[in-house]
Amino acid sequence: MGANVSGIIADSNGDELSSLRPRLSDMPESCVALVLMHLDPPEICKLARLNRAFRGASSADFIWESKLPSNYQFIVDKVLGSSSKTNMVDYLSKKHLYARLCNPSPFDGGNKMFTVYRGIQSDFGYVQEMWLDKNTGGLCVSISSKALAITGIDDRRYWTHISTEESRFQSVAYLQQIWWFEVDGEFEFQFPVGTYSLFFRLQLGKPSKRLGRRVCKFEHVHGWDIKPVRFLLTTSDGQHAVSQCFLENPGHWVHYRVADFVVEDPSESTKIKFSLTQIDCTHTKGGLCVDSVLICPSSFEKSLLGHSCKRC
């Protein structure tokens, strides 16, 4: 008998009022938060729309701290500067801190940066951006062509900087023609633990607009089908990789993968050096745009590679 009435409440007239079965909204926020911690950030945000309990649980600091890189305080210091570090880390919720770091941010708050290469100091301005991938929390870094050492970059017979909305830095380096093609760069950072890939973002052809529509000019494109370009990557802890690839797919921006490197200690700085060369002086080459270098978790490779380049 008890089993027949245990799930029902009746009023004085004997009418059924409601069922005693637990509902989703009856779950304690602490229990909901423990479940949400095992989900990806986009899934957490979707479930926060279910009801008040899920909305409250989705803002728990321990959930979003588990999504942040283990050395996120160092990243905050790099992106916002040491003077902003205390305010951001101590007074902003971890959810809002995560959202803030997912927005691409220039290093040093967008101030001009100076780099010394081969004894020459250059003012590169706004040349680096950093952000967390909103789906995974993985660290991404983009380095403008203006921060790279490009042979002959100051000689307008060979290179020019052109403005374009197709670059996050609003400018790319365009090669008209040259015999000795060499692009070098280096970067040092305390990366979170993981495996990272480094890419050059390149395009054969000069982008422009005509009557508001995108066009690409190919009159200078030549020499890239004769010999492959050579990629090189080394790290301060002894990692080394070399690869070769033909540049192709004119008119389209392509992320050419240089190599992967592994970070095991997030408290130590990893210095990487990388290069892109084609120094066979038996022929000239030209018509190439150099936009930037991208460093990101290696799991992003499939989404970045729009085509399969011919590797040697």
N, C-alpha and C positions, 0 to 999 in steps of 0.2 A: 504493500500500500504506500509506504513511504517513497518507494521508487517512482510511483505514478504522480506524486504531487511535489516532489522535491525541486523540480525545475520550474514551478509556476507560482506566482503570487496573485491572489485574488482580492478584490475589494469586498465591502460588506454585502454587496448584492450577488457575489459569487462570480463576477466578471473577471476574466483574465486581464492582468495589467501588463506584465512583461515577463520575459524569460530571464532566468538567472545565469544563462550561459555567458561566459566572459566574452567581451568584445575587444577588438584591436585597440580601441582607445583606453581600455582598462589596464593595459600593460604599463608598469612603472617606467618612468623615463630612464632610470638607471639600467634596466634590462634592455630597453630599446637601444640605448647608446652602446652597449656591449655588442649588440648585433651589427649596428651600423659601422663599428670600427673595422669590421672585416670586409667592407664594401669599398668600391672606388668612389672618389669624390663626386662624379656625376650621378651615381646611383644614390648616394646620400642625399644630394640636393633634390632628387625626384621624390624620394620617400618622405622628405620633410614636408611635402604638400599634403600628405594623407590626413593628418589631424594635429591637434595641439601637442599631444605627447611626442609624436615624431618630430615636430618642428622644434620643440624645446630640446629634445635629445640630440638633434643634429648639430646643435651649437656647442656641444660639450668640448672643452679644451683638449681633453685627452684623446678625443677622436682625431682632431685636426693636427695635433702635435705628432701623432703617429704617421700622418701623411707628409709632414715636412721632412726635408733632409736632416740627417742626424746633426749636421753642422750648420743648421739654418741661421744661427746667430752670426756666424762669420759671413754668410751671404747677405744678411740684413746690413751688416757693417759695410760690406763692399758696395752694395747698391745705394744705400741711403746715407752712408757716412757715419763715422763713429759718434758724432754728436746727436744723431737721430736714433741710434741703436737702443738706448735705454727707453725712450718714449715708445718706440714701436713694439719692442719685445715685452715690456712690463705693463703697458696700458692698453694694448690692442688685443682683442681676443684672437686665439689661434686661427679661428675660421677666417677672420678678416685679414690676419697676417698672411695666411695662405693665398687669399684672393689678391692681396696687394702684390705678392711676389710672382703671381701668375701673369701680371701685366709687364710687358717688356720694359726694362728700365736701363737707361744709359749709366755707365759707370760714373762714379763721382758726381752724381746728380746732374749729369749733362755738361759739366764744366769741361773746358778744353784740357786735352791730355798731351803730354810731351813724351816722346820716345827717342832714345839714342840708339842709332844703328850705324855700326862701322865708324864710330866717333863723331857722327853728325847728329845734332839735335833738330828734330822736326816738330812743328806744331800740327797735330793731326785733327784737332777739334773733337767732335762727337763721333767716335769710331767704334764703340763696343756697346752691345746690349746683352742683358742677361734676364732670364725668366724661368719660371717653373712650368712644366707642362701641366695644364689643368686636369688632365685625366689620370696622370700617374705621379705627379710631383717630381718628375725627373728634371735635372738641371740642363738648361740649354744656353749656349753662348753664341752670339754672332759677332764677327769681326769684319769691319768694313775694309774695302780694298785700300782705303787711305792709310790704314794702319800697317799695310804690308810693304815690304821692300821690293819694288819692281824695277828691274834694270831698264834704264832709259826713260823713266816716268816723267822726268823734267824736260825732256826733249820733245817738243810738239811735232817733230817730224815723225815720231813713232807713236806717242801716246797722247790722249786727251782725256780729261774728266768731263763726262756729260751728265746733265741732270735728267732724272727719270723717276716717275712715280712707281716704277717696277722694282725699285730697291727700297728696303726699309730705311736706308741711309740717304735716300733721295739722290744718290750719285753713284756712278760706276766708272771704272777705268776702261777706256776703249783703245784697243791696239789697232792702228792702221796697217803698219807693216814693220817687220823687224827681222834681223837674222838670228840674234841671240835672245831667246825668250826665257826669262827667269823671274819667278815670284817666290819670295821667302817670307816667313813669318814665325813668330814665337809667342807663347802665351803661358802664364804661370798662375796657378789657382789651387785652392784647397777643394778639390772635387769630392763630393760624396762617394761612398763606396759603389763600385759598379763598373761595367764595361761601356766605353764610349767610342763613338765613331766620329771621324773628322771628314768633312766634305768641302770641296770648292764649288761655289755656285757660279756657273759660267754659261755664256750664250754665244753662239756663232751668229754674227749679224748685229747691226746697230739699230736699237729700238728708237722709234720716234712716233709722232702722231700726225695724221693728215685728215683734216676736216673732222676732228674729234675721234677718229678711229685709229687703232693701233696698227702701225706698219713696221716692217723690219727691212733694212737695207743690207744687201749682201755683196755689194760691189768690191769690198775689200777682203772677203772671205777666201782664203787660199792657203795651201801648204799643210793643212792638218791631216790630210789623208795620205800623206807620204810617209811620215814617221809618227809614232805615238808620242804623247807627252809622258813624262816620268814624274811620279809622285814619291815623296819621301816623308817619313815621320819618325822622329826619335823622341824619347822621354828621358827625364833626368834620372830615372831608376833603371835605365838600360834597355828599355824596349825599343825595337827598331823594325821598320817595315818599308819595303820598296814595292811599287807596282807601276804598270804602264797601261795606258788606255788611249784609244783613238777618240778625238773629239768629233761629235757628229750631231745630228738633229738640229740643223740651222733654224733660227727663229724661235727657239724654245729654251727657256731657262732649265738647266739640268744640274742636279747635285751629283758631282763626281766624287765617289768615295775614295779617300786616300788610304785609310787604314783604321784599325781599332786599337785602343789601348785600355789597360785595366788599372783601376785604382783600388787599393786595398786598405789604405790608411787615410781617413778623411782629415786627420789632424796635421798631416804633412802636405806641403805644397808640391804639386807636380808641375814641372816645367816641360812643355812640349815645343818642339821645333818642327816645322813642316815646310815643304817646298813643292813647286810645280814648275817643271822645266821642259824645254825642247831646244836643245843647244846644238843641233846639227846644222852647221853653217853652210851646207851645200845648197840650201834653198831658203827663201824667205817664207814667212807666214803672217797672216793678218786677219782683220775682221772679227776679233774676239773681244767680248765684254767680260771683265772680271768684276763681279759684284762683291762677294764676301766669302768668308769661311764660316762654316757652321760646325759647332761641337755639340753633340747630343747623345743620349743613351742609344746604344746600338740597336735596341729593339725598334727604333723609329725608321730603320733603313728601308723597309718595304714601302712605307708611305712616302718616302722622299725620292726613291729611284723611279722616275717616270718611264725609263726605258733601260734596256740592258746594253751597256756600252761594250765595245769589243776590247777585252783585256788580252794582253800578250803573255 
